[in-house]
C-alpha cells in the first residue's frame, strides 16, 4: 500500500530516536522539519538527510 508524501515535524530530533525517525520518514519520501534545542546537531541531521537524497530543513 502506498502513501502520499506528507510533511513531518520531528521535535527533539537532533539525536537518538528522534533523528532516526526523521531519517526514516525522509527515506520514505516525506518532507521533514527537524526541531530541537541544539542548532549544530539539527544541522547535522538535516545534512545527513539531504546527503541520502531526502528533503529536510531545520525548524
HTML snippet that shows the backbone in 3Dmol.js (N, CA, C, O; Angstrom):
<script src="https://3Dmol.org/build/3Dmol-min.js"></script>
<div id="view" style="width:600px;height:400px;position:relative"></div>
<script>
const pdb = `
ATOM      1  N   UNK A   1       0.837  -1.164   0.000  1.00  0.00           N
ATOM      2  CA  UNK A   1       0.000   0.000   0.000  1.00  0.00           C
ATOM      3  C   UNK A   1       0.890   1.238   0.000  1.00  0.00           C
ATOM      4  O   UNK A   1       1.772   1.368   0.848  1.00  0.00           O
ATOM      5  N   UNK A   2       0.667   2.131  -0.929  1.00  0.00           N
ATOM      6  CA  UNK A   2       1.488   3.334  -0.982  1.00  0.00           C
ATOM      7  C   UNK A   2       0.772   4.481  -0.278  1.00  0.00           C
ATOM      8  O   UNK A   2      -0.457   4.543  -0.226  1.00  0.00           O
ATOM      9  N   UNK A   3       1.590   5.387   0.263  1.00  0.00           N
ATOM     10  CA  UNK A   3       1.058   6.570   0.943  1.00  0.00           C
ATOM     11  C   UNK A   3       1.531   7.806   0.220  1.00  0.00           C
ATOM     12  O   UNK A   3       2.617   7.822  -0.358  1.00  0.00           O
ATOM     13  N   UNK A   4       0.722   8.836   0.252  1.00  0.00           N
ATOM     14  CA  UNK A   4       1.122  10.115  -0.327  1.00  0.00           C
ATOM     15  C   UNK A   4       2.183  10.741   0.569  1.00  0.00           C
ATOM     16  O   UNK A   4       2.203  10.510   1.778  1.00  0.00           O
ATOM     17  N   UNK A   5       3.058  11.529  -0.028  1.00  0.00           N
ATOM     18  CA  UNK A   5       4.082  12.225   0.744  1.00  0.00           C
ATOM     19  C   UNK A   5       3.407  13.200   1.710  1.00  0.00           C
ATOM     20  O   UNK A   5       2.400  13.826   1.380  1.00  0.00           O
ATOM     21  N   UNK A   6       3.969  13.311   2.879  1.00  0.00           N
ATOM     22  CA  UNK A   6       3.430  14.188   3.911  1.00  0.00           C
ATOM     23  C   UNK A   6       4.534  15.064   4.463  1.00  0.00           C
ATOM     24  O   UNK A   6       5.709  14.890   4.140  1.00  0.00           O
ATOM     25  N   UNK A   7       4.147  15.990   5.284  1.00  0.00           N
ATOM     26  CA  UNK A   7       5.104  16.829   5.999  1.00  0.00           C
ATOM     27  C   UNK A   7       5.188  16.295   7.412  1.00  0.00           C
ATOM     28  O   UNK A   7       4.167  16.074   8.064  1.00  0.00           O
ATOM     29  N   UNK A   8       6.412  16.086   7.888  1.00  0.00           N
ATOM     30  CA  UNK A   8       6.653  15.538   9.223  1.00  0.00           C
ATOM     31  C   UNK A   8       7.438  16.557  10.029  1.00  0.00           C
ATOM     32  O   UNK A   8       8.403  17.137   9.530  1.00  0.00           O
ATOM     33  N   UNK A   9       7.033  16.780  11.272  1.00  0.00           N
ATOM     34  CA  UNK A   9       7.782  17.645  12.184  1.00  0.00           C
ATOM     35  C   UNK A   9       8.351  16.760  13.281  1.00  0.00           C
ATOM     36  O   UNK A   9       7.611  16.158  14.058  1.00  0.00           O
ATOM     37  N   UNK A  10       9.670  16.688  13.332  1.00  0.00           N
ATOM     38  CA  UNK A  10      10.354  15.907  14.365  1.00  0.00           C
ATOM     39  C   UNK A  10      10.823  16.840  15.465  1.00  0.00           C
ATOM     40  O   UNK A  10      11.716  17.658  15.245  1.00  0.00           O
ATOM     41  N   UNK A  11      10.231  16.728  16.648  1.00  0.00           N
ATOM     42  CA  UNK A  11      10.595  17.588  17.778  1.00  0.00           C
ATOM     43  C   UNK A  11      11.557  16.812  18.677  1.00  0.00           C
ATOM     44  O   UNK A  11      11.321  15.643  18.982  1.00  0.00           O
ATOM     45  N   UNK A  12      12.638  17.463  19.099  1.00  0.00           N
ATOM     46  CA  UNK A  12      13.661  16.778  19.880  1.00  0.00           C
ATOM     47  C   UNK A  12      14.415  15.795  19.006  1.00  0.00           C
ATOM     48  O   UNK A  12      14.819  14.723  19.456  1.00  0.00           O
ATOM     49  N   UNK A  13      14.598  16.176  17.752  1.00  0.00           N
ATOM     50  CA  UNK A  13      15.107  15.242  16.752  1.00  0.00           C
ATOM     51  C   UNK A  13      16.575  15.436  16.421  1.00  0.00           C
ATOM     52  O   UNK A  13      17.029  14.999  15.364  1.00  0.00           O
ATOM     53  N   UNK A  14      17.321  16.078  17.296  1.00  0.00           N
ATOM     54  CA  UNK A  14      18.716  16.322  16.966  1.00  0.00           C
ATOM     55  C   UNK A  14      19.621  15.119  17.220  1.00  0.00           C
ATOM     56  O   UNK A  14      20.790  15.140  16.835  1.00  0.00           O
ATOM     57  N   UNK A  15      19.107  14.078  17.858  1.00  0.00           N
ATOM     58  CA  UNK A  15      19.908  12.870  18.071  1.00  0.00           C
ATOM     59  C   UNK A  15      19.001  11.712  18.460  1.00  0.00           C
ATOM     60  O   UNK A  15      17.806  11.894  18.692  1.00  0.00           O
ATOM     61  N   UNK A  16      19.574  10.538  18.528  1.00  0.00           N
ATOM     62  CA  UNK A  16      18.863   9.371  19.015  1.00  0.00           C
ATOM     63  C   UNK A  16      17.660   8.963  18.186  1.00  0.00           C
ATOM     64  O   UNK A  16      17.682   9.012  16.957  1.00  0.00           O
ATOM     65  N   UNK A  17      16.609   8.561  18.887  1.00  0.00           N
ATOM     66  CA  UNK A  17      15.408   8.055  18.237  1.00  0.00           C
ATOM     67  C   UNK A  17      14.739   9.113  17.362  1.00  0.00           C
ATOM     68  O   UNK A  17      14.276   8.799  16.265  1.00  0.00           O
ATOM     69  N   UNK A  18      14.684  10.349  17.825  1.00  0.00           N
ATOM     70  CA  UNK A  18      14.068  11.413  17.029  1.00  0.00           C
ATOM     71  C   UNK A  18      14.766  11.608  15.698  1.00  0.00           C
ATOM     72  O   UNK A  18      14.111  11.759  14.667  1.00  0.00           O
ATOM     73  N   UNK A  19      16.089  11.606  15.711  1.00  0.00           N
ATOM     74  CA  UNK A  19      16.852  11.753  14.467  1.00  0.00           C
ATOM     75  C   UNK A  19      16.646  10.552  13.562  1.00  0.00           C
ATOM     76  O   UNK A  19      16.507  10.700  12.348  1.00  0.00           O
ATOM     77  N   UNK A  20      16.627   9.369  14.145  1.00  0.00           N
ATOM     78  CA  UNK A  20      16.421   8.152  13.358  1.00  0.00           C
ATOM     79  C   UNK A  20      15.049   8.154  12.689  1.00  0.00           C
ATOM     80  O   UNK A  20      14.915   7.763  11.530  1.00  0.00           O
ATOM     81  N   UNK A  21      14.036   8.595  13.425  1.00  0.00           N
ATOM     82  CA  UNK A  21      12.692   8.655  12.844  1.00  0.00           C
ATOM     83  C   UNK A  21      12.624   9.684  11.716  1.00  0.00           C
ATOM     84  O   UNK A  21      11.984   9.439  10.693  1.00  0.00           O
ATOM     85  N   UNK A  22      13.274  10.825  11.893  1.00  0.00           N
ATOM     86  CA  UNK A  22      13.307  11.831  10.826  1.00  0.00           C
ATOM     87  C   UNK A  22      13.970  11.269   9.582  1.00  0.00           C
ATOM     88  O   UNK A  22      13.479  11.468   8.471  1.00  0.00           O
ATOM     89  N   UNK A  23      15.083  10.568   9.760  1.00  0.00           N
ATOM     90  CA  UNK A  23      15.774   9.970   8.616  1.00  0.00           C
ATOM     91  C   UNK A  23      14.890   8.941   7.921  1.00  0.00           C
ATOM     92  O   UNK A  23      14.858   8.872   6.693  1.00  0.00           O
ATOM     93  N   UNK A  24      14.181   8.151   8.701  1.00  0.00           N
ATOM     94  CA  UNK A  24      13.302   7.122   8.137  1.00  0.00           C
ATOM     95  C   UNK A  24      12.148   7.751   7.345  1.00  0.00           C
ATOM     96  O   UNK A  24      11.862   7.329   6.225  1.00  0.00           O
ATOM     97  N   UNK A  25      11.492   8.751   7.925  1.00  0.00           N
ATOM     98  CA  UNK A  25      10.402   9.414   7.211  1.00  0.00           C
ATOM     99  C   UNK A  25      10.905  10.042   5.918  1.00  0.00           C
ATOM    100  O   UNK A  25      10.242   9.955   4.885  1.00  0.00           O
ATOM    101  N   UNK A  26      12.070  10.671   5.970  1.00  0.00           N
ATOM    102  CA  UNK A  26      12.638  11.282   4.768  1.00  0.00           C
ATOM    103  C   UNK A  26      12.950  10.222   3.718  1.00  0.00           C
ATOM    104  O   UNK A  26      12.723  10.439   2.528  1.00  0.00           O
ATOM    105  N   UNK A  27      13.468   9.081   4.154  1.00  0.00           N
ATOM    106  CA  UNK A  27      13.776   7.998   3.219  1.00  0.00           C
ATOM    107  C   UNK A  27      12.516   7.464   2.548  1.00  0.00           C
ATOM    108  O   UNK A  27      12.581   6.931   1.440  1.00  0.00           O
ATOM    109  N   UNK A  28      11.379   7.601   3.207  1.00  0.00           N
ATOM    110  CA  UNK A  28      10.109   7.149   2.643  1.00  0.00           C
ATOM    111  C   UNK A  28       9.454   8.219   1.770  1.00  0.00           C
ATOM    112  O   UNK A  28       8.347   8.017   1.270  1.00  0.00           O
ATOM    113  N   UNK A  29      10.131   9.362   1.582  1.00  0.00           N
ATOM    114  CA  UNK A  29       9.654  10.378   0.668  1.00  0.00           C
ATOM    115  C   UNK A  29       8.921  11.555   1.288  1.00  0.00           C
ATOM    116  O   UNK A  29       8.365  12.387   0.571  1.00  0.00           O
ATOM    117  N   UNK A  30       8.916  11.634   2.603  1.00  0.00           N
ATOM    118  CA  UNK A  30       8.242  12.742   3.277  1.00  0.00           C
ATOM    119  C   UNK A  30       9.196  13.921   3.459  1.00  0.00           C
ATOM    120  O   UNK A  30      10.408  13.727   3.551  1.00  0.00           O
ATOM    121  N   UNK A  31       8.664  15.129   3.512  1.00  0.00           N
ATOM    122  CA  UNK A  31       9.476  16.301   3.830  1.00  0.00           C
ATOM    123  C   UNK A  31       9.505  16.438   5.351  1.00  0.00           C
ATOM    124  O   UNK A  31       8.463  16.386   6.002  1.00  0.00           O
ATOM    125  N   UNK A  32      10.700  16.611   5.912  1.00  0.00           N
ATOM    126  CA  UNK A  32      10.866  16.609   7.363  1.00  0.00           C
ATOM    127  C   UNK A  32      11.372  17.954   7.861  1.00  0.00           C
ATOM    128  O   UNK A  32      12.337  18.500   7.326  1.00  0.00           O
ATOM    129  N   UNK A  33      10.718  18.483   8.887  1.00  0.00           N
ATOM    130  CA  UNK A  33      11.214  19.631   9.629  1.00  0.00           C
ATOM    131  C   UNK A  33      11.851  19.079  10.897  1.00  0.00           C
ATOM    132  O   UNK A  33      11.182  18.421  11.694  1.00  0.00           O
ATOM    133  N   UNK A  34      13.137  19.342  11.086  1.00  0.00           N
ATOM    134  CA  UNK A  34      13.865  18.832  12.242  1.00  0.00           C
ATOM    135  C   UNK A  34      13.946  19.946  13.286  1.00  0.00           C
ATOM    136  O   UNK A  34      14.502  21.012  13.022  1.00  0.00           O
ATOM    137  N   UNK A  35      13.393  19.696  14.463  1.00  0.00           N
ATOM    138  CA  UNK A  35      13.374  20.697  15.531  1.00  0.00           C
ATOM    139  C   UNK A  35      14.065  20.154  16.776  1.00  0.00           C
ATOM    140  O   UNK A  35      13.987  18.963  17.077  1.00  0.00           O
ATOM    141  N   UNK A  36      14.738  21.040  17.488  1.00  0.00           N
ATOM    142  CA  UNK A  36      15.410  20.666  18.717  1.00  0.00           C
ATOM    143  C   UNK A  36      16.086  21.877  19.330  1.00  0.00           C
ATOM    144  O   UNK A  36      15.914  23.003  18.862  1.00  0.00           O
ATOM    145  N   UNK A  37      16.857  21.637  20.383  1.00  0.00           N
ATOM    146  CA  UNK A  37      17.476  22.752  21.107  1.00  0.00           C
ATOM    147  C   UNK A  37      18.872  23.104  20.634  1.00  0.00           C
ATOM    148  O   UNK A  37      19.350  24.203  20.916  1.00  0.00           O
ATOM    149  N   UNK A  38      19.546  22.205  19.920  1.00  0.00           N
ATOM    150  CA  UNK A  38      20.940  22.430  19.544  1.00  0.00           C
ATOM    151  C   UNK A  38      21.063  22.609  18.026  1.00  0.00           C
ATOM    152  O   UNK A  38      21.006  21.633  17.278  1.00  0.00           O
ATOM    153  N   UNK A  39      21.230  23.854  17.578  1.00  0.00           N
ATOM    154  CA  UNK A  39      21.272  24.112  16.128  1.00  0.00           C
ATOM    155  C   UNK A  39      22.337  23.307  15.377  1.00  0.00           C
ATOM    156  O   UNK A  39      22.095  22.874  14.251  1.00  0.00           O
ATOM    157  N   UNK A  40      23.498  23.103  15.976  1.00  0.00           N
ATOM    158  CA  UNK A  40      24.560  22.350  15.293  1.00  0.00           C
ATOM    159  C   UNK A  40      24.135  20.911  15.051  1.00  0.00           C
ATOM    160  O   UNK A  40      24.380  20.365  13.976  1.00  0.00           O
ATOM    161  N   UNK A  41      23.505  20.296  16.034  1.00  0.00           N
ATOM    162  CA  UNK A  41      23.055  18.905  15.880  1.00  0.00           C
ATOM    163  C   UNK A  41      21.911  18.810  14.881  1.00  0.00           C
ATOM    164  O   UNK A  41      21.843  17.865  14.095  1.00  0.00           O
ATOM    165  N   UNK A  42      21.021  19.782  14.913  1.00  0.00           N
ATOM    166  CA  UNK A  42      19.919  19.803  13.949  1.00  0.00           C
ATOM    167  C   UNK A  42      20.489  19.906  12.534  1.00  0.00           C
ATOM    168  O   UNK A  42      20.029  19.219  11.621  1.00  0.00           O
ATOM    169  N   UNK A  43      21.484  20.762  12.362  1.00  0.00           N
ATOM    170  CA  UNK A  43      22.123  20.911  11.053  1.00  0.00           C
ATOM    171  C   UNK A  43      22.746  19.620  10.563  1.00  0.00           C
ATOM    172  O   UNK A  43      22.692  19.319   9.371  1.00  0.00           O
ATOM    173  N   UNK A  44      23.338  18.854  11.469  1.00  0.00           N
ATOM    174  CA  UNK A  44      23.928  17.567  11.075  1.00  0.00           C
ATOM    175  C   UNK A  44      22.867  16.572  10.623  1.00  0.00           C
ATOM    176  O   UNK A  44      23.072  15.833   9.661  1.00  0.00           O
ATOM    177  N   UNK A  45      21.730  16.553  11.320  1.00  0.00           N
ATOM    178  CA  UNK A  45      20.647  15.646  10.920  1.00  0.00           C
ATOM    179  C   UNK A  45      20.103  16.051   9.552  1.00  0.00           C
ATOM    180  O   UNK A  45      19.902  15.200   8.685  1.00  0.00           O
ATOM    181  N   UNK A  46      19.865  17.348   9.358  1.00  0.00           N
ATOM    182  CA  UNK A  46      19.365  17.844   8.068  1.00  0.00           C
ATOM    183  C   UNK A  46      20.364  17.511   6.958  1.00  0.00           C
ATOM    184  O   UNK A  46      19.966  17.082   5.875  1.00  0.00           O
ATOM    185  N   UNK A  47      21.638  17.704   7.219  1.00  0.00           N
ATOM    186  CA  UNK A  47      22.664  17.416   6.214  1.00  0.00           C
ATOM    187  C   UNK A  47      22.708  15.934   5.871  1.00  0.00           C
ATOM    188  O   UNK A  47      22.878  15.572   4.707  1.00  0.00           O
ATOM    189  N   UNK A  48      22.558  15.075   6.872  1.00  0.00           N
ATOM    190  CA  UNK A  48      22.592  13.636   6.601  1.00  0.00           C
ATOM    191  C   UNK A  48      21.377  13.199   5.789  1.00  0.00           C
ATOM    192  O   UNK A  48      21.478  12.309   4.945  1.00  0.00           O
ATOM    193  N   UNK A  49      20.228  13.824   6.043  1.00  0.00           N
ATOM    194  CA  UNK A  49      19.030  13.514   5.260  1.00  0.00           C
ATOM    195  C   UNK A  49      19.222  13.966   3.820  1.00  0.00           C
ATOM    196  O   UNK A  49      18.899  13.231   2.886  1.00  0.00           O
ATOM    197  N   UNK A  50      19.747  15.175   3.638  1.00  0.00           N
ATOM    198  CA  UNK A  50      19.983  15.695   2.288  1.00  0.00           C
ATOM    199  C   UNK A  50      21.008  14.842   1.533  1.00  0.00           C
ATOM    200  O   UNK A  50      20.853  14.587   0.338  1.00  0.00           O
ATOM    201  N   UNK A  51      22.053  14.404   2.241  1.00  0.00           N
ATOM    202  CA  UNK A  51      23.087  13.579   1.609  1.00  0.00           C
ATOM    203  C   UNK A  51      22.526  12.243   1.134  1.00  0.00           C
ATOM    204  O   UNK A  51      23.022  11.659   0.170  1.00  0.00           O
ATOM    205  N   UNK A  52      21.490  11.766   1.815  1.00  0.00           N
ATOM    206  CA  UNK A  52      20.861  10.499   1.432  1.00  0.00           C
ATOM    207  C   UNK A  52      19.771  10.703   0.378  1.00  0.00           C
ATOM    208  O   UNK A  52      19.111   9.746  -0.025  1.00  0.00           O
ATOM    209  N   UNK A  53      19.581  11.954  -0.071  1.00  0.00           N
ATOM    210  CA  UNK A  53      18.610  12.234  -1.109  1.00  0.00           C
ATOM    211  C   UNK A  53      17.234  12.621  -0.597  1.00  0.00           C
ATOM    212  O   UNK A  53      16.284  12.714  -1.375  1.00  0.00           O
ATOM    213  N   UNK A  54      17.118  12.849   0.723  1.00  0.00           N
ATOM    214  CA  UNK A  54      15.835  13.220   1.303  1.00  0.00           C
ATOM    215  C   UNK A  54      15.619  14.718   1.327  1.00  0.00           C
ATOM    216  O   UNK A  54      16.484  15.498   0.927  1.00  0.00           O
ATOM    217  N   UNK A  55      14.451  15.102   1.804  1.00  0.00           N
ATOM    218  CA  UNK A  55      14.069  16.508   1.873  1.00  0.00           C
ATOM    219  C   UNK A  55      13.844  16.897   3.331  1.00  0.00           C
ATOM    220  O   UNK A  55      12.949  16.365   3.988  1.00  0.00           O
ATOM    221  N   UNK A  56      14.657  17.827   3.837  1.00  0.00           N
ATOM    222  CA  UNK A  56      14.539  18.238   5.234  1.00  0.00           C
ATOM    223  C   UNK A  56      15.018  19.660   5.405  1.00  0.00           C
ATOM    224  O   UNK A  56      15.801  20.176   4.607  1.00  0.00           O
ATOM    225  N   UNK A  57      14.532  20.284   6.464  1.00  0.00           N
ATOM    226  CA  UNK A  57      15.027  21.608   6.839  1.00  0.00           C
ATOM    227  C   UNK A  57      14.918  21.780   8.342  1.00  0.00           C
ATOM    228  O   UNK A  57      14.110  21.131   9.006  1.00  0.00           O
ATOM    229  N   UNK A  58      15.751  22.670   8.863  1.00  0.00           N
ATOM    230  CA  UNK A  58      15.752  22.958  10.296  1.00  0.00           C
ATOM    231  C   UNK A  58      14.530  23.799  10.642  1.00  0.00           C
ATOM    232  O   UNK A  58      14.127  24.681   9.885  1.00  0.00           O
ATOM    233  N   UNK A  59      13.954  23.506  11.799  1.00  0.00           N
ATOM    234  CA  UNK A  59      12.788  24.280  12.245  1.00  0.00           C
ATOM    235  C   UNK A  59      13.094  24.929  13.576  1.00  0.00           C
ATOM    236  O   UNK A  59      12.246  25.628  14.132  1.00  0.00           O
TER     237      UNK A  59
END
`;
const viewer = $3Dmol.createViewer("view");
viewer.addModel(pdb, "pdb");
viewer.setStyle({}, {cartoon: {color: "spectrum"}});
viewer.zoomTo();
viewer.render();
</script>
